[in-house]
Amino acid sequence: MARFELKLPKMGESVAEATITNWLKEVGDKIEADEAVLEIATDKVDSEVPSEVSGILVEQLFGKDDLVQVGQTIAIIETEGGDAPAATPAAEVSVPAEAVEIEKTIEAVKENVTAPQDFAGSDKFFSPLVKNIAKEEGISVAELDSIQGSGKDGRVTKDDIFKYIEDRKSGAVQAPAAVEEVSKAVVEMPKAVVETPKAEPIAQKSQQAVPVSVNGGDEIVEMDRMRKLISGYMTASVQTSAHVQSFIEVDVTNIVKWRDKVKTAFEKREGEKLTFTPIMMEAVAKALKDFPGMNISVDGDYIIKKKNINLGMAAALPNGNLIVPVIKNADQLNLVGMAKAVNDLGNRAKAGKLKPDDTQGGTYTVTNVGTFGSVFGTPIINQPQVGILALGAIRKVPAVIETPEGDFIGIRQKMFLSHSYDHRVVDGALGGSFVKRVAEYLEAFDVERDF
């Protein structure tokens, strides 16, 4: 018998860890090659981890809700003598470069490591990854509390703690022992000296839960994991960005006529359905090239101008939740390529087959509220982006049509574009000009074009 180590696979360049949400196989169960062994979740996508071999699951190294790093062994599978592949050399294990740098940093500062600390005494919130790094480095509660975080609400990120480690190594900050002495001295000071009135932040007050009245006929259902994440993202976005909206009505009669004319031939030739979404995405990508000030992100006091145009497309899931897969380099796709990308991501989103990297790297987002009959909406920005465009329902409406012979009333196909943007860095001139350019591209659509 041979023992095979099942590792957490690489899930994209930007994904370094995942949480185990469910074991599909228990110890003693037989497993076939390519059969799913457990379910995992990143901050946006749920997926399965299949086995590379056939055998018996003999050990689970992590439990439900445990955080696992990419490349870590999560289970042991016992195989028949020749079934297990040869052991992979350590250099070939699929571990991100970021993880390698972490290991180098840890080794470089081991001489300063003290006993692992318990962070339960801190009033601040620290992510599991930050806590793990702090424990590895012997960083005390007092030290961790003293680090100035660059994340939302001053939260300490992994980059902050890595920088602190480097500064500590170079002597730019106090060594752990010195910090502990200062902390101890403060604790031993007279209470009257160190005790000051503690003001409660306004933001914290606004987040306090309002009591909810429940009677015997009400049903109480806990949010699932994804809904909790969405709730957190939406609340954080509203608190972070100064949302402002611009609306514009667009005549898409030519687009409707053209699609009706070519959609059958398009599906026959390309094997894909032609919806309105890729046509809209094409116009948005063109407008972002014209107005690169909308293709940015905000990081504290810094603006990051994005090189690539990666369009997020909000997709509703069968369970009622929402996910935003990303079309990478959308400006480089023709209409056929855009249609294939939209259909592929939409279908895999509904089937729960998206990979973690499919939802990473978006620079601007589009959401189709018209799918559910809404005429327009005021969407919430997908952080750290600065804009999101809502596509309203296409409707037949009476409209004034201008001709050289005079004006007359006719039936036209129209829709509203609703643009939400971050007023911290995008003013009305840019936000309004951008959505106006999208409308111009749509209204100037060539009805004679090929697909």
N, C-alpha and C positions, 0 to 999 in steps of 0.2 A: 504494500500500500504506500502511496505517496501523499504528501500534504501540499495543497496548493493555497497560496495566500491570495485572497480576493481583496483588491485594493480599491479605494475610491478613485474612479477614473478622472482624467482631466476633462473639464466641462466647458472649456473656453479660456481664453487668455486672461479675462478679467475676473474669473471665478476661482477662488483659492480655498473655499470651504463650503460645507453643506451640513444640514441637520438631518439626522435619521428620523423619519416620521413613522415608519412601520416596517417590521420584519415580515416578509411574505413567506419565509421558510423558517422553521424552528430547528433546533439541534436534533439531529437524528433523521431529518427529512432527506429524501433522495432528490437530487437536483440534476436536471438535464442541461447540456450545453446551451447557452443563450437563453436560459430560463431566468426570469426575474427573481432575485433573492430578497431584495429589500427596496423600499421607497425612500427617496431623499428629497430635500427641498432646499433651494437657495432662497435668497430674499424675494425672488419673483416667480420661480418656476419649480414645479414638482416633476420628478422623473424617477425612473427605475434603474437599478443597477443589476445587469444580468451576469450570470456566471460564464466564465470562459471555458469551463470544463464540466464534465459529468462526474458526479460523485455523491458523497454524503456530507451534509453540513455537520461538522463536529464541534465548532466553537464560534460564538458571536463575541467579538471583542468590544463592541459598543452597544449601548442600549438605546431605546427610543428616546428621542429629544436630545441625544448627545451631538455635539458639534465635532465634525471630523474634517481634517485637512486633506486636500487633494494629495494622493500618493500614499496615504496611511492605509495599513492593513485593517480591514473591518471584519473579516471572517476567515475561518480556516475550513477548507473543503478537502475531504479525504477521497482520493481517487484510486482507481486500479493502477497497478504498477506503471504502465506506459502511457496513461492518459494525461498525466499532468505535464504541461510544457516545462522545458528547462528553466531553472531559476533565472530570473532576469538580473543581470548585473546592476549594482546600485546606480551606476552612471546612466543607465537606460530607463530608470523608473520615471514615469511621466509626472514630474514635479515642476511647477512653474518656477521661473527664474527668481520671482519674488520670494518664494519659500526658501530657495537656496541662499539668497542674501540674508534672510532671517537667521538661518543656521550659522552663517559666517559671523554675523553680528553677535549671536549668543556665545559662540566660541571665543570671540575676541575679548569679551568682557566677563568671562567666567570668574576671574580673580576677584571681582567685586561682588559676586553673588552671595547673598545671605539666605537665611531660611525663608521658604515660601510664606506669603502673608495671607491673612484672611481679610477680604475687603468689605465684610459685612458692616464694619464700623463707619464707613464713609457715607456721606449724604449724597454724593454724586453718583450718577449712573455710568457704569463702564461696561462696554460690550464684552462678551465672552473672550473674543480674540485679544483685546487689550489686557484683560485680567490674566490670561494665560501667559502673555509675554511678560507682564509684570512679575508673575510668580517665577518664571524662568530666570529673570534677571535679579530676583531678590529685592524688587522695588517695594518699599513699605507703603502703608496707607497714606501716611503724611506726605511722602514723596509724590505719590500718584495724585493726591489732591492738589499739590503745588504746581502741577504741569498745566500750562495754559493751553486749553484745547482750541483747535481751529474748526471743529465741527459745529453743527447746529446747537445753539444755546451753550456754546463753550465746551461741547462734548469732546473728550480726548479721542483722537483717531489713532490708527496704527502708525501713521506717519509721524504724529506728534510724539509718541512714545519712543519710536526709533531715533528721532532727532534728540530726544532727551538722553537716551542711552549714549549716543555719540558725544554729546556735550559733557556728560558725566565722565566719560572715558578721557576726554581731552582736558578735564579740569575746569571747564567753563561753568559747571554747576557744582554744588556741594556733593560730596560723597554720601552714601547712605548713612554712615555712622554720624556724620555731622548733622544731617537732617533729623535723625532720631534724637540727638542731643537737644536740638532746638525745640522739637516737639515736646520732649520731656520737660524742658525748662518752662515752656508755656503752660503745660498741665499743672506744674507745681507752683505757678504764680498765684498770688491771692485771687480769689474768685472775683472780687470787686474790680480788679484791674482788667481781667481778660473778658469779663462778661459784658457784652454790649447788646442793645436791643436788636433783634433780628427782624428786618423788614421783609414781608412776604412779597415776592415779585408779582407785578400786575398780571403778567402772562400766566403765572401759576394760579392766581385767583380765578382767572377767566376759565381755567381748565377744570376747576373743581366740579365734581359731578353734582347735578341737580337731582334731588330726591325724586324718584318715580313711584307713583302710586300703582300698586298691583292688587287686583281683586282675584277672587277665586276662579273666574272664567278665563283669565289671561294665561297665555302660554309663554314660558321663558325658555329661550333657545340661545345657547352660547354661540358667538360668532366662530366660524371655522378659521383656520390659520390664515388663509389668503385674505379673508374679509378683515381680519384684524390688521394685517399689513396694509391693505388699501386704506383703511380708516386712519392709520398712522400717517401714511404718505399724504393723504388729502389734507388732513389737519395741519401737518407740518408745512405744506406748500402754501396754504392760506396765511399762515403765520409768518412765512418767510418772504413771499413776494407781494408787492403792491399790485394787485390785480386791477386791470382796467380793460375795457372792451371796446372794439369797433365793429360795426355791422355794415354789410353792403349787400344789396340785392343784385343778382346776376341773371342775365338772360342766357339760358343754356339750350334754347330751342334747336340750334344747329347740332349740338352734341347729341341730343336725344334722337334727332332724325338720322344722324350718321350711325349711331350705335344700332338703331332699329334696322338699318340697311345692311350692316356688315356682321352683326353678331353671329348669325348662322354660319356664314362662311368662315369667320374667325374660329369658331369652335371646331368646325370640320377640319381646318388646316392645322391649328395649333393644339387641338385637344384640350382647350381651356375655355371656360365661360368668360365673356367680356362684360364686366360690370362697369358702373360709372366710377368706382373708386380709383382704378389705375389712371384714368383720364384726369381726375382731380389731382392725384399724386404727382403726375407729370407736370401739371401747371404749378403746383407748390414748389417742386424742386427747381423749376426754372426761376421762379420768383426769389427763392433763397439765393440763387447765384447772383441775381440782380441786387439783392439787399442782404449782403453777408452780415450786416449788423443784427439780423434776426437769427443767424446760425451761430450763436454764442452760448456760453455758460457762465455762471457767476460763482466764484469761490471767494467768499469773504469780501475783501475790498478789491479783488482782481477780476478782470473780464478775460475769459479764455475764448479766443477766436478759433472756431473749429475749422480744420482743413477739409474734412469730408462732410458731405451732406447725407446724413443717415436719418431717414424718416420713420418715426414710430407711427404705427396704426393701431389705435385702440380697438380691441376686439372683445365682444361680449362672449362669455363662456356659458355652456348649458346650465351650470349651477347658479347663474346669476352674477358671478364675479366678473372682474375685468382684468385684461392683461394687455400689454403693449409690446408686441413683437416689432422688430426693427428691420427696415429695408436698407441695407448698407449700400453706400455710394449710389443713391437713388438718381442723382443727376446724370449718371453714366448709362442709365438704362433707356432703351427705346420703349415704345408702348407695349410691345409683345413681352419684353423682359419684365416690365413693371407688372403686367397682368399675371404673369407666371409667379412672380415674387409675392404679390398680394394674395393670390389663391393658395399658394403653398403655405404661407405663414398662417392665413386664416383657417385653412383646413387642419393644420397641425395644432393650432391653438384649441380648436373645438375638440380634437381627439386627445388632447393632453400629451402631445408628442413633441412639444417645443423643447429645445435644448437651452440650458442657461445662457449661452452666448447669444441666442436669438433675441433676447430682450435687453442686451447691453449696448451701450454706445450711441443711443439715440441723440440727435441734436435738435430735432423739432418734431412735434407730434400733430397728427391729424385724427380727428374722431368724427364718425358719421352718425350724428344724432338723428338724421332724417330716416334712418333705418326703422326707427320706432315711431315715425310720424311727427317728430318735432320739427317745427318750422325753423327755429333757431335756438341757441343755447348759450350759456356762459360757462365754458369748461374751465377746469382747474389745471394750472400749469404743471407739467410733469418735470419735477426738479431733477437736476439743476438747470434745465432748459429755461428759456425766457419767453416762449410763445407756444400756443396751441390753437389750431383752427378747427372749428366745428362746421360740418357740412349739413345744412338743413335739408328737409324734404323737397323734392322737385314737384312743383304744382302747376297746373294749367290756370293761368290768370288772365283777365282782360288787361291789355296794355296799350299805351299810346305808341303808335309806330310812325316815325317820321320818314317821309319820302319827298323827293323833289316836287311831286305834284301836290303835296300837302300832308297833313297828319290824319290818321284814322285809327280806330280802335280795332285791335285784333287779338286773337288767342295766342299767348306765348307760354313757353315752359320756363319757369323761374324758380330760383332758390336763394336762400340767404346764406352768406358766409359770416360766421361769428368768430372774431379774432380776440382771444385773451392774451395779454402780454404783460410783462413785468415792468412796471413803471419806474422801478429803481434804476434801470439801465436803458429802457426803451420808451421814448416819448411818443406823443400822439402822431407827430409827423412821420416817424418811421413806421410805427404800428399801423397807421392808417394807409400809408403809401404801399406797404407790403401787401395788405389784403386787397387793395385796389389793383395792384399789379396781377395778383392771382385772378381777379375777376376779368381783367383785360385779356389775359391769355385764354380764359374759358370762352369769352364772347367772340374772340377772334379765331375760334377753332375752324380749321379748314375742312369743309364738308367733302372735299375732293381727295383728301389724303388717303393713302393706303395704310394698312396696319402692318 
